[in-house]
Amino acid sequence: MTRKKRRKFTPEQKAQAVRIVLESGNPVRQVALEIDIPESSLSRWVSQAKVDGRQDPLGPLTSQERGELVQTRKELRRVRMERDFLKKAAAFFAREIS
């Protein structure tokens, strides 16, 4: 059995599909069939769009907050590596002096 090739959608395509669902009031399943997008993907996009539209600080992460979290974790990982390297270097030079 062959698998379908995975399609990629641009942010504009995603936004347009979400807009169709929200403005038309039609169920996600119906819109997904009409515009030939997997229902699960469209449902996920609509859910994320609703989260992004809220201003609830205790609610789920918005797309922007999720991006910031990813960047912060990368930076933290880099800073920890630098710190560990400097600790090892300091210990090495402390042994050299003694």
C-alpha positions as CSV (number, residue, x, y, z in Angstrom):
1,M,0.0,0.0,0.0
2,T,1.4,3.4,-0.9
3,R,1.1,6.4,1.3
4,K,-0.2,9.8,0.2
5,K,2.5,12.4,-0.2
6,R,2.4,14.9,2.6
7,R,1.3,18.3,1.5
8,K,2.6,21.6,3.0
9,F,0.3,24.6,3.3
10,T,1.5,28.2,3.6
11,P,0.4,30.3,6.5
12,E,-1.9,32.2,4.0
13,Q,-3.6,29.0,2.9
14,K,-4.1,28.0,6.6
15,A,-5.5,31.4,7.5
16,Q,-7.9,31.4,4.5
17,A,-9.2,27.9,5.4
18,V,-9.7,29.0,9.0
19,R,-11.5,32.1,7.9
20,I,-13.8,30.0,5.7
21,V,-14.8,27.8,8.7
22,L,-15.3,30.7,11.1
23,E,-17.2,33.0,8.7
24,S,-19.4,30.3,7.0
25,G,-20.5,28.6,10.2
26,N,-20.2,25.3,8.4
27,P,-18.7,22.3,10.2
28,V,-15.0,21.6,9.8
29,R,-15.7,18.3,8.1
30,Q,-17.8,19.9,5.4
31,V,-15.3,22.7,4.7
32,A,-12.4,20.3,4.7
33,L,-14.1,18.2,2.0
34,E,-14.9,21.2,-0.1
35,I,-11.4,22.6,-0.2
36,D,-9.6,19.2,-0.1
37,I,-7.7,19.6,3.2
38,P,-7.5,16.8,5.8
39,E,-10.1,17.3,8.5
40,S,-7.7,16.8,11.3
41,S,-5.4,19.5,10.0
42,L,-8.1,22.0,9.5
43,S,-9.6,21.3,13.0
44,R,-6.1,21.8,14.5
45,W,-5.7,25.1,12.7
46,V,-9.1,26.3,13.8
47,S,-8.4,25.4,17.4
48,Q,-5.1,27.2,17.3
49,A,-6.6,30.3,15.7
50,K,-9.2,30.5,18.5
51,V,-6.4,30.2,21.1
52,D,-4.4,32.9,19.3
53,G,-7.5,35.2,19.3
54,R,-7.9,35.0,23.1
55,Q,-6.1,37.3,25.5
56,D,-6.3,34.8,28.5
57,P,-2.8,34.8,30.1
58,L,-3.6,31.5,31.9
59,G,-4.9,29.7,28.8
60,P,-3.0,27.7,26.2
61,L,0.0,29.1,24.5
62,T,-0.5,31.2,21.4
63,S,1.6,30.6,18.3
64,Q,3.8,33.6,19.2
65,E,4.3,32.4,22.7
66,R,5.1,28.9,21.5
67,G,7.8,30.4,19.2
68,E,9.3,32.4,22.0
69,L,9.4,29.3,24.2
70,V,11.3,27.4,21.5
71,Q,13.8,30.2,21.1
72,T,14.2,30.6,24.9
73,R,14.8,26.9,25.3
74,K,17.5,26.9,22.5
75,E,19.2,29.9,24.1
76,L,19.1,28.3,27.6
77,R,20.6,25.1,26.2
78,R,23.5,27.1,24.6
79,V,24.1,29.1,27.8
80,R,24.2,26.0,29.9
81,M,26.8,24.5,27.5
82,E,28.9,27.6,27.8
83,R,28.6,27.6,31.6
84,D,29.7,24.0,31.8
85,F,32.6,24.6,29.5
86,L,33.8,27.6,31.6
87,K,33.5,25.5,34.8
88,K,35.7,22.8,33.3
89,A,38.2,25.3,32.0
90,A,38.4,27.0,35.4
91,A,38.9,23.7,37.1
92,F,41.6,22.7,34.6
93,F,43.5,26.0,35.1
94,A,43.1,25.8,38.9
95,R,44.8,22.3,38.8
96,E,47.6,23.7,36.6
97,I,48.4,26.5,39.0
98,S,48.5,24.2,42.1
